[in-house]
Amino acid sequence: MIQPGQILSGSNQGPSGQPLLEARHLRKDFPLRQMNIIGAGKVVQAVEDLSLNLFAGRATALVGESGSGKTTVARMLAGIHIPTRGELLFAQQPVNVKSMRERKKYLRQVQYIFQDPFSSLNPLRSVRYHLSRPLRMQGHARNSREVEAQALVLLEKVSLTPARQFLDKYPHQLSGGQRQRVSIARALAVRPSVLLADEPVSMLDVSIRLDILNLLLKLKEEEGLAFLFITHDIASARYFAEETQVMYAGQMVEGGPSDEVIRRPRHPYTRLLRAAAPDPDRMAQNMGDEVTGDVPERGEPPSLVNPPKGCRFHLRCPHAMEICRQSFPARTDFGGGHWANCHLYSSNLDVQTTRATTGG
């Protein structure tokens, strides 16, 4: 376990070539609390056997539609949810997020940027308060003068200028983009090594989304931060992250370098996400479309209280085979770090001869 002094505030360097934050085989079940006896013992199987690595100065995008388990993953990494099973490691050291002492030390390094900047800020408190609290709690500022000086630096770092004009404003006096910049500044006040950004631009006006993404990119490069970037927009994942992992109904189905995953998607679900991106014709032209075969019907994700056996996508997949209903596919490596969990490749069967209706 992490011992006192092993993690130093503001340190963003793990062992050479090693991930800064590592999740191994995480699982999260949420028990159902129902009044009748029929629901007793049932759980929502939100995340199943998830592993990922975050490296200093690099971003990993976690992509999937609503309900796929992306936010649950981020909240486990942030210590908000305790994993049902699995292990977290920071700088190669196991982290026990059940221990309040270790969790506090861990959160000096790992910070969360919420999707909704308005609900994540206290409407009764000023920007000065939101920034001063983490500075004082972590011992980075000892008095009001130091708090103000560092708060001004933080506001300038997130491009809220002139900074002094924002210190005593309240959340309702700010635009959505300004509120999200304050949320980012608050996360930076702790001097973390890892930022978990949960759909940080999805609730902002389209006109300012790119500005926030560019700000986060700048912080990643200048501060050497490790990023988990959660999004349902596969185009944003390619723009922001070096690596993309695709998640469906709590299971990881594809991953690898962002350009490779998005330009040459292997899993039918990744193809669905490609097809659902804004202006797919333009995306295909710009990305170099190498997608073949049918794009699957949209349909609906399965219930995670009683999820289907095998690959959970088989109910919506135009290429579903009998084996897809029976077992989850092993990982197939396509080289260059690109992989997919799909029986189309592990079974070595031709796509055109293995299409089957799901019967569901």
N, C-alpha and C positions, 0 to 999 in steps of 0.2 A: 504494500500500500504506500501511498504518497506520504512521506515524512516531512515534518516541518522544515522549511528551508529548501526543499527540493525544487519547488516552483517559485520563481522570482517574478514579482509583478513587472509586466512590461516585457518579459523575455518571450521572443517569438521564434527561437531557434531550437529545434529538436536535434537529436543525433543525426549526423550527416546521412542523407538519403533515406531517413526513416520518417514515417508520418508523425505529425505533431499530435493529432488526435485520431484515435483508432477505435472503431466499433467492431466487435466480433460477435457474430451470430445473435444479434439482438432480437428479442421477441417481446411483444406487448399484447396482453389480453386485458380487456376491461370487463369486469363482472357486471352482469345485468342485475339491477335492483328492481324487481317487480313484486307487486303485492301478492300475486297468486303463486301457488306452489308449483305451477307448471313451468315457470321461468327460473326456478331455483337451480343454481349450478351452471347456468348458461353464461357464456362470455362472448364478447366481440373480439375476434382474432384480428386485431388491427395491423400488426406487423409480424412477419414470420421470417426468421433466419436472415436478418439483414446484416451485411458487413460492408464497411466503407472506410476509407482513409482520407484524412485531410492533411495537406502539406503546406508549410509556410510559403507565402507568396503565390499560392495557387488557389483556384476555385473549383469546386465540384458542384455541378447542378444536379438536383434531384427533381425529376420531371414526372408528372402524372396528373390525371384529372382529379377533381374534387372527390374526397373519400378514399383516395388510394393509400393513405397512411403517411404522406410526406411530413405533415405538421407533427404527427406523433413521433416520427423519427427525430425531428429537430428538438422536440421537447424532452425526449430521452437524453439526447446529447447535452441539453442545457440543464439536466438534473431536475426538470419540472415533473416529469413522469419517471418513476422507477421502473426499469426494465423487468419484465416477468422472468426473463432469462437472458443470458449473454453477458458481455464484459466490455467496459470502457477503459481505454488506456490513454493517458496523457504523457507525452515524452517517454513512451515505453514503460510507464509505471501504471499499475492498476489503480483505478479510482473507485472508491466506495461512496456513491452518492447518497447512501442511506445514512451515513455519518454526517451530522450537521457541521462538524469541524472540517472534515475533508471536503464537503460540498462547498463551504464558504471559500476554502482555499482554491478549489477547482474553478469557481465562478469568477475569481480574479482573472482567469485566463480565457474563459469562454463566456461570451455575451450574446444575447438574443435581440434581434431587431424584429418587432412585431409587424404584422400585416397592416393593422389599422393604427395609424399614429395618433388619432384622436383618443381612442379608448385606452391606449397605453400610457397617456399622459394624464396627470391629475388636473382636472379643469380648474381646481381652486388654487393651484400653485403656479408660480411664475417660472419662466425659463431659468432664472438664477437658482431657484430652489432645486429644480430637476437636475441641474449640473453640479450644484454644491454638495448634494447628498452623497453621490458616489465618491466625489473627491475627498470628502471628510471621512467617510466610512472606510476607505482604503488607505487613509493616512497620506494622501498625496498633497493635501493642503491643511495647514494648521490654524489658520485664522482667516478672517473675512477678506483681508487684502490679497492673500494668496489664492483664495477661492475665486475672487473676481478676476485676477490676472489670468489664471488658468482657464476659467470659463470663457474669457474673451478669445484666448488662443483656440479653444475647441470650436467656438462659433465661426471663427475665421477658417478653420480647417474644413468645415462643412459648407463653406461659402455663404454664410449668413453675415453679410456686411452692409453697412458698418455694424460691427458686432455689438457695440454698446447700446444701440437702439433696440436690440432684441432681448437684453438681459431681463428687463422688468415687464415684458409682455406675457400674456396668458395664452394658453392654447387656442381659445376661441378668437383671439386677435391675429392668428396666423393662418396662412393658406395651408392646404393639405401638404404641398411640397415642403413648406417651411417647417411644419410639424414633424414630418419625417426626418428632416435634417437635424432637428433638435433631438429626436430619438436616436439618431446615429451618433450625435455628439455625446449624448448621455452614455451610450455603450462604450465609446472611446475613452470616456473619463476614467474608466476602471483600468485602462491601459492593457487591454486583452491581447491575446495571441490569436484567438479564433473568434470569428463572427458568424452567427447562424442567422441568415437573412430569410425570413419566412414570407415569401411573396411581397417583397418590400415596395414594389411599384404598382401592384394590382389595383389598389384603391385610389390611385392618383390619376389626375387628368393625363390624357395621352400626351399632351404637349410637353409635360415636364418629366415623363418617365425616363426618357433618355438622359436627361440631366442628372437624375438620381443614380442611374446605372453608371454613368461616367464618373460620378463622385465616388461610388463604391470601387470602381476599377482603379481610380487614382489612389485610394486608401490602401487597396490590396498591394499595389506596386510600391508605394512610398513607405508604408508601415510594415511590409512583409507579412501581412495577415493571411491566415488560412481561412477560407470562406466555404460555407455550405450555402448554396443559393437555391432556394426552393421556388419552383415556378410551374405553372401549367402551360406556359408558352415556350414551345421548343425553340422558336427563333431567338428569344431572349437568352436561352441557355447557351446557344452557340455563340452569341455575341459576348457573353460575360465570362463563361467558364471554360477552362482547359479540358475538363472531363465532364461527361454527362452520364448519369445513371437513370434508367427508366423504371418506374415503379407502377405496378398494377395490383389493386386489391390486396395490398400488404406484402406482395412478393416482388423481388427484383427480377426483371425480365431481360434487360439489356444494359450494357455499359461500355465505356471506352472513351477515347479522345472525341471531343465534341464534334469536330468536323466529320469524322468518320461515322459516328453514330447517326448524325442528322443527314448527311449526304448519302450514306449507304445503309439505311436501317435494315436490320435483319428480322427483327421480331414483328409479326403482324400488328401488334399494339403500337409499336413505335411508328409504323407506317400510318396508322390511324391518326396519331398525334401530328405527324407531318401534314397529312391531308387536312387536318382541322386548323392549321396555322393560317393567319390572315393572308389573303391573296396567294394561294398555293402555286398558281401559275408563275407568278413573279419569283417566288421562293425556288421553284424548280429550275428556272432559268439561271438565277444567281448562284444556286448551290451546286448545280450540276446533277440533275436528277438521275439516279440509278436505281429507283424503286421499280420493281417488277411485280407482277401478280396483282390480284385484286386488293383494293383497300377494304378492310372489313366493315361490315355494317356497324353503326354506332351502338345500338342496343343500350342496355343498362348494366352497370357493374353488379356482381353478385352480392348477396347478403353475407356479411362477415360474421354473423351469428351462427349460420350454418353454411359455410362456404363449400363450393363443389370440390370434389377430390381432383387430384392431378393438377394440371395447369388451370388456374382460375379463369384464364381468358378463353378457354375452349368454347364457352357458351356463345361467344360473339365472333369467333374466328372462322373465316371461310375455308381454312385449311385444316380444320380439326379432324383428328384421327381417333381411333378407339384408344390408342395408347395415351392420348392427351387427357382422356377422362380418367385414366387409371393411375398415372404417376406424374409427378412433377419432373420436367426434363433436366438432365444433367447439363452442365455448362459446356458450350462449344466455343472454342477459341479460334478466332479468325485471323489472329496475328496483329501485332502492333498495339496490343492491349484491348482490342475490340472483342467482345464476347456476347453471347446471348443464351438464354435458357429456352430452347425451343426444340421440339421433337422433329421439326422439319429438317434439321441439320443433324441431330444426334441419331436419327433413324436412317439417314442417308437415302431418303425416298424422294422421288421427283414430285415437285409441288403439284403439277398438273394431274398426276395420277392418284394423289392422296386426298383430294378435297372430299369432304363429307359434310353433310348437314349435321347439326348438333342434336337434332331430335328434341331439343329443349325449348 
